[in-house]
Structure formats: C-alpha cells, structure tokens
C-alpha cells in the first residue's frame, strides 16, 4: 500500500498500541514481525464502504496470537491508539467488528493530497519501490507469417501497461517481444508457399495472404496427410540451413516484423527488445547438456525427456526421436539466457492461461536443475519467474483459431471503432480541430479499455456493441471526462495552486473525490503487486464518476452549481480539485496505454 503520512502514522500507532494493550501476550507470542509498523502498513485495506473510513486494519489473525476475540482486540487497540500523544487530530481509530478503521482529518487530507498532486504532476504516484530491482516482461509474442488478431491484443496491452506501471515505481524494466519465428509451422508455410504461392503478390496485404496459404495447407492436409511429412522435412531443411528454406523464412519474417511494427505504433505499444525463438537455436544444446549432467533426463521411446515426478504434469519433452527440438526446449534455453544475462529480480511471461501447464513444466525443470546443481538461493531464478496468465478473448462467445482461419483481424476492429468515433464527433462537435486524430485516440482507446473491463484472469467476450459503446463504463467515457476537465482549465483565468481554503472542499462529493485522489499511489502499487491493470481501469471509473457528481451538482434552487463562479476563493479551490483530477486521470490512462484527448 502507499506510504502516505496518514497510513504511516496509523501503522506506527497501531504497533505501539498492540504492545501496550497486550504487553504480556505480545512478549509470549514469539512473532514480533506481525506487530511491526512495516508489516502493519502492508496489511491495511480499503473498506468497500467509504463511509467506514479511509483505510482499515483487519485484526482477525491476532486472535490466536493474543488469545482474545478479534472484536475485543479491535476495541482495546483502537482505544490505546487514540490515547497516544502526537498528531492525534490527523488520524482517529475506530473499532468495527474485527477491524480498526481510520478516520482521517478531512482538512489535512485535502491539503496534503492536493499539494502532492499539484506539485508532483505526472510524477504523482511515483516511488522508489523498485530501486535496484530489474524486471523483465515478455508480452505480445505473436507468430510471424500470421496476421495480428484480436487474440494477440490482451497479452500486448497487459504487458505494455505493466511495463509502464513498474517503471513508474522505479523498477529497471525491460519489455520483450518474443516472436514465434521457429518451429514446424514454418515447415508448413514453406511447403504451402512452394505449392501455391508462386503467383501470390506479397507487395500488399502480405500477411493476410500468408495466412490464406497457412489455412489452405491445413485444409489440404486433411485430405492428404503426406503434407504433414513434407512440412516436417521442410522444417528440418530450415534447421539445417538450406539456403532456399532460409530465404523463404527470412522473407516471411521481414514482412511480419514490418506489419507488427505498424500495428504496435497504432496501439502506442513499445518494446525494449524484439527477439524470437530462432535466437535460441545455438543455446539449447548447453541447457540439454546441463540437464543430462545433472541426471535429470531419460530416453522415452527414442525421445529425450525430463520426468517431473508430478501426477498433474507430463514429462517435459526436450528432443524428439528424430532429433528435432521443441518450443519447451527453446523456452528453457531462454530462461537460462535471460537469467545469466540480466540477473533479474523477476521475469514475467504475459501469456494466456492455455499455456499454464507449459510454464509449470518449464519452471519445474529449472527448479529441479538448480536443486541438482546445488545452487545457493542468490544464484537461482526459481521463484523469480512467473506466468502472468489471462483469460481467453472470445468473439461473440466463441474462441478463435488461426488454423481454420477463424481469426478477427485487430485492425478491422480498430478501424470500425475509429469510424464510429468519427461519426460521433461529426454529430456532436463537427467544428473540432484534428477530427481524424481524435477519432483515432477514442477508437483505439475504446478497444484497449475493453480488455481491462474485467480482471486479468477472466475471459473477455468480445461483443461489438459493448466494445464500441461510447457511454457508460468505457474508455471513451474516461476520455470525455478528461476533455471536460481540460475545457474547464482553458476557461479558468486564475492561477491554480494548492494554496486554497480546504474547508471550501468539505462537501461529501468533494471529499469522495479527494479520497480517491489520495488512493492513486496505492492503486498503482496494488496493480504491480497483482500484475493486473484492471485495478487502474476500475479506479479511473470510480474517480470519473465521483468528479462528475461534483460537476453535475445542482444548487438548492435547482441551478447548476458551477465550478467557476464569481466567488474567487471557491473557484480557486474547485479548480485546484479539477486540475488534480485531470492530472491523475491523464496519468492513469497513460498507464493503461490509452491517450487522453484534450477536446472531444
């Protein structure tokens, strides 16, 4: 959780109060760590009902340690906390069942929050949490010679968002696009191109034409199974460096890289390293040799495998009977290469949940190898490599498969979203400058936000009318709120500072906005902890909804309660709030990979 001064003070007081209220039990507990303020700070939760307090400390686990009922613990500790000297007016403790809730002084919270947001700007929520920690994040990982489909989108934007989040928190973060540029499928592509590609013009729509060849291969192979044998032979030629096979493979790869680069620029996605499976071809033998030397390999029907001694996981296949290596072999080589090259704190693989068993196998093999070699913990990557899985992207209720050609091209989706956005602009604000640019920002933003509408591990059902809905809990709604804030900022002629009268923002609506602004650093940290940008997306919706209640509020006589009025002091206070919300909304959208138009 965020280490703002209110949370720090609350955790410090709770630590002292536990020791004072339960001195004998504390001494006998033998678990001093759980009473330390650093530990207590990490246990603070956000009440689901904001009226219960700014944050809360659950005390259920202390029942066993202290031999008392959690509600009684909460009463005793909260009472002691409020008796402690120093800054007692900043944070008050209240017992509520098995929780100790925090009541923060609203004037102090307003002054502190607005000062931090306005002084730090886009750096609000930054931290040095990741100092001296290197994070690798692999995302996208599309296969070459195939179009960029909706199914690739989720990995790409989750990884891109996490890259931005971890960098904001001070981590040395490296984003990796690990392309599928090797394997038997390229034997299929080579055979298909040799048979049917002579008259195919690859100067336009090349990737889609390569997909047509790939789909045709599978259709023909159903009638003529010998084509699969030809594909295996063609891939063996590629592995052996046959000039003509290599030339075709390089052609497919260069076409795909150019197309992927165009799509990524359209999405605003960036990588630090672009590599592929083929990069690891000369690194697999060394890993296999280490596994053999450690006594972990076995021959099974002519194939080389690593038995995993796990009833839920089959043996990890390293090399087929014909000597061909596999995706798993290359991933093991990649794990070792990345560890030896970067000595990372964590290496994240943002890959769909369908690959869960594959990563369990790979990570288990690495753990067995490091154990067999007797490596000390500092020399091991075990525990540092993680599969950041996510649910399926389904189109109108069905999953997508490239082999059958049942793939929804991402660009078709974004083109339709951009066209719809342009129609809305022409209808609502035809005099807007840069209509095409704004329509692009809105359309692409709508598609990206749709993927963050649910938690990472849930499936996303891609339904046109929902993705392209420009009202409700959507990306365009957040962008429109941001544009509305920018409009207010353009209209205001005064200077915006935190030197305002916080009592003028004491209303329930304003206080809810301020509380949410204060939560932003914690939300960023929670996103990194859970590897789930959905937390930021849902937070931004709450923030926008809270501000719009302020914006749309009526006076007692039914008139609009304007943000900018003849009351100079009130206008200055409200505009400090407006600027703070605009700053956080802009930064939150940036962390999701979504642009924030200033006009719509």
Secondary structure as GFF3:
##gff-version 3
##sequence-region A 1 600
A	DSSP	alpha_helix	5	21	.	.	.	ID=ss1
A	DSSP	alpha_helix	23	29	.	.	.	ID=ss2
A	DSSP	three_ten_helix	32	35	.	.	.	ID=ss3
A	DSSP	alpha_helix	37	43	.	.	.	ID=ss4
A	DSSP	beta_strand	44	45	.	.	.	ID=ss5
A	DSSP	three_ten_helix	50	52	.	.	.	ID=ss6
A	DSSP	beta_strand	55	58	.	.	.	ID=ss7
A	DSSP	alpha_helix	62	66	.	.	.	ID=ss8
A	DSSP	alpha_helix	70	83	.	.	.	ID=ss9
A	DSSP	beta_strand	91	96	.	.	.	ID=ss10
A	DSSP	beta_strand	99	104	.	.	.	ID=ss11
A	DSSP	alpha_helix	106	120	.	.	.	ID=ss12
A	DSSP	three_ten_helix	121	123	.	.	.	ID=ss13
A	DSSP	beta_strand	134	138	.	.	.	ID=ss14
A	DSSP	alpha_helix	150	168	.	.	.	ID=ss15
A	DSSP	beta_strand	172	179	.	.	.	ID=ss16
A	DSSP	alpha_helix	184	196	.	.	.	ID=ss17
A	DSSP	alpha_helix	206	223	.	.	.	ID=ss18
A	DSSP	alpha_helix	226	239	.	.	.	ID=ss19
A	DSSP	alpha_helix	243	267	.	.	.	ID=ss20
A	DSSP	beta_strand	273	276	.	.	.	ID=ss21
A	DSSP	three_ten_helix	277	283	.	.	.	ID=ss22
A	DSSP	alpha_helix	284	293	.	.	.	ID=ss23
A	DSSP	beta_strand	297	300	.	.	.	ID=ss24
A	DSSP	beta_strand	303	306	.	.	.	ID=ss25
A	DSSP	beta_strand	316	319	.	.	.	ID=ss26
A	DSSP	alpha_helix	327	342	.	.	.	ID=ss27
A	DSSP	beta_strand	346	350	.	.	.	ID=ss28
A	DSSP	three_ten_helix	353	355	.	.	.	ID=ss29
A	DSSP	alpha_helix	356	372	.	.	.	ID=ss30
A	DSSP	three_ten_helix	377	379	.	.	.	ID=ss31
A	DSSP	beta_strand	385	388	.	.	.	ID=ss32
A	DSSP	beta_strand	393	395	.	.	.	ID=ss33
A	DSSP	alpha_helix	410	428	.	.	.	ID=ss34
A	DSSP	alpha_helix	435	451	.	.	.	ID=ss35
A	DSSP	beta_strand	460	462	.	.	.	ID=ss36
A	DSSP	alpha_helix	464	467	.	.	.	ID=ss37
A	DSSP	alpha_helix	475	491	.	.	.	ID=ss38
A	DSSP	three_ten_helix	502	505	.	.	.	ID=ss39
A	DSSP	alpha_helix	508	530	.	.	.	ID=ss40
A	DSSP	alpha_helix	534	551	.	.	.	ID=ss41
A	DSSP	alpha_helix	568	592	.	.	.	ID=ss42
###
